[in-house]
Structures are given as structure tokens and as C-alpha cells.
Amino acid sequence: MAIGFMEVHLVKAKGLNGTCFFGGMEDPYVLIQYQGQEKRSNIAKGSGRNHVWDEKFIFKVENHGSSDKNKLIFKIMDKDTFSDDDFIGQTIIYVKDLLAEGEQNGVSKLPPLKYRVIRANQSYRGEIDVAITFTPKVEDELIEEDIGGWKESNYHHLS
């Protein structure tokens, strides 16, 4: 069971097909969800169909027993000033293997990779670049002296 922290680096998006009249997105942001935790990015910089976030988010990892719970969900939204924000699409990244590798090796990393953004009907909406690092929590090692019992001393009492 992995316990630690997962750093998610939301880098950029390319080719996002928005809901704007002109085809691009004006104000895209991302909701990132992991095991009941949710983080929200800022609105991306850029214009048209290419945007940059370059933001990092930290998620607590408490276990990875069930594969359903070992996924990062990225919901790409378009901020709408006059009505509800528009859902553009989503990406799901399964991290069970990443967590297992980090637990075994002390840390594990996925370099920035491109992930497809899709709608519920599986239509392509563009791609986002994401990097992920998992760092397990290091358990405090017990020192033999601290466990209890007698400790042999080099001091000898002379009488």
C-alpha cells in the first residue's frame, strides 16, 4: 500500500476544440480529481487552440488497492462569463503502476506526456501535456537504542 504525495504538473494544451463561436477557447481551465481531492488550475495563458498552464498540484496518496481509485481525472472546462462553464472534454490517467514503482524505488516519475482529451462520445477534443511524480512517505526507521531495554555502557564504576 503506497502512502505519500503525488505531484501533478499540468503543462499545456494543444488543439483544444472549444465551444466558442470561432472554434477555439477563450478561458480554459482544468479540474483535477484524485481520490476525493479536487484542484482547479488557473485559466490558461495563450489563445486560439494552444494554451499554457505550467502549474503544479500536490495530492495526498493514502492507498492504491482498487484500480478505480487509482486514476487522475482531468476535466477541461471553458470559463463562460454569462452562463455555466462549458465542459470541453476529459483525460483519465491511471497511476497504479506509477505508485507501485515509487513504493519500490523510493520515487517514480512520468515525464511530460501528451494525453488525448475526449468527450463522453469518444470524440477527440485535443490534447494536454502532464507530468507526474510520486514520492512515498518514508517511515521513520527505528533505532535499536530507542526500542527499549538495556543499553550496554562503556562507563565502568570503580569502587
C-alpha positions in Angstrom: 0.0 0.0 0.0 1.5 3.3 -1.1 1.4 6.3 1.1 2.9 9.6 0.1 2.5 12.6 -2.3 1.8 12.8 -6.0 2.9 16.0 -7.8 0.9 16.7 -11.0 2.5 19.1 -13.4 -0.2 20.5 -15.8 2.0 21.8 -18.6 0.0 22.9 -21.7 -2.8 22.0 -24.1 -2.8 21.8 -27.9 -5.6 21.7 -30.4 -8.4 22.1 -27.8 -11.7 22.2 -29.7 -13.7 24.7 -27.7 -17.3 25.8 -27.7 -16.6 29.3 -28.8 -18.2 30.7 -32.0 -14.7 30.9 -33.6 -13.8 27.3 -32.7 -11.1 28.0 -30.1 -11.4 28.5 -26.4 -11.2 31.8 -24.6 -10.7 30.8 -21.0 -9.8 27.1 -20.5 -9.1 25.7 -17.0 -8.8 22.2 -15.6 -10.4 20.4 -12.7 -8.1 17.7 -11.5 -9.6 14.9 -9.3 -7.9 12.1 -7.3 -9.5 10.0 -4.6 -12.0 12.6 -3.5 -9.5 15.5 -3.7 -10.0 18.2 -6.3 -7.7 21.0 -7.5 -8.5 23.7 -10.0 -6.0 25.3 -12.3 -5.9 28.9 -13.2 -7.2 30.0 -16.6 -4.6 29.1 -19.2 -2.4 31.6 -21.0 -2.5 31.6 -24.8 -5.1 32.0 -27.4 -6.8 30.0 -30.1 -6.3 26.3 -29.6 -2.9 26.4 -27.8 -2.7 27.2 -24.1 -0.1 27.0 -21.3 -0.8 26.5 -17.6 2.7 25.3 -16.2 1.1 24.7 -12.8 1.9 22.0 -10.2 -0.6 20.4 -7.8 0.1 18.1 -4.8 -2.3 15.2 -4.0 -2.1 13.0 -0.9 -1.9 9.3 -1.7 -3.2 7.1 1.0 -3.5 3.8 -0.8 -3.8 2.2 -4.2 -5.7 -1.0 -3.5 -8.5 -0.6 -6.1 -7.7 0.4 -9.7 -10.9 2.5 -9.8 -9.4 4.8 -7.1 -6.0 5.0 -8.8 -6.9 7.4 -11.5 -6.4 11.1 -12.1 -9.3 12.7 -13.9 -8.6 16.0 -15.8 -11.8 17.8 -16.8 -11.1 20.6 -19.2 -13.6 23.5 -18.9 -14.1 26.7 -20.7 -14.9 29.7 -18.4 -18.1 31.4 -19.5 -18.8 34.8 -18.1 -22.5 34.9 -18.8 -23.6 31.3 -18.2 -22.4 27.9 -16.8 -18.9 27.0 -17.7 -18.7 24.7 -20.7 -17.3 21.1 -20.5 -14.8 20.6 -23.3 -13.6 17.0 -22.5 -11.5 15.0 -20.2 -8.5 12.8 -19.8 -8.0 9.9 -17.3 -4.6 8.8 -16.3 -4.3 5.5 -14.3 -1.5 5.7 -11.8 -1.5 2.3 -10.0 1.8 1.2 -11.7 3.4 4.6 -11.0 2.5 4.3 -7.3 3.8 0.7 -7.1 7.1 1.7 -8.8 7.6 4.6 -6.4 6.8 2.5 -3.4 9.5 0.0 -4.5 12.2 2.5 -5.7 11.6 5.5 -3.4 10.3 7.8 -6.2 8.8 7.4 -9.6 8.2 9.9 -12.4 6.3 10.1 -15.6 7.9 12.8 -17.8 5.6 15.3 -19.6 3.5 13.2 -22.0 0.6 14.0 -24.3 -2.8 12.7 -23.3 -5.9 12.8 -25.5 -8.9 14.9 -24.4 -12.1 13.2 -25.3 -15.9 13.7 -24.8 -18.3 11.1 -23.5 -19.0 10.0 -27.1 -15.2 9.4 -27.5 -14.8 12.3 -29.9 -11.3 13.9 -30.0 -11.1 17.4 -28.4 -7.3 18.0 -28.4 -4.5 17.0 -26.0 -2.9 18.1 -22.7 0.7 17.6 -21.6 1.0 16.3 -18.0 4.0 15.1 -15.9 3.5 13.1 -12.6 5.9 12.4 -9.8 5.1 10.1 -6.8 7.2 10.3 -3.7 6.4 7.8 -0.9 6.4 8.9 2.7 9.5 7.4 4.4 8.6 5.6 7.6 10.8 6.7 10.5 13.4 3.9 11.0 13.5 2.6 14.5 16.9 2.8 16.1 17.7 -0.1 18.3 18.5 2.1 21.3 15.0 3.7 21.1 13.1 0.4 21.2 13.7 0.0 24.9 15.6 -2.5 27.1 19.1 -2.3 28.4 21.9 -0.5 26.7 25.4 -1.5 27.4 27.5 1.3 28.7 31.3 1.8 28.2 31.4 3.5 31.6 32.6 1.3 34.4 32.1 2.3 38.0 35.3 1.8 40.0 34.9 1.1 43.7 
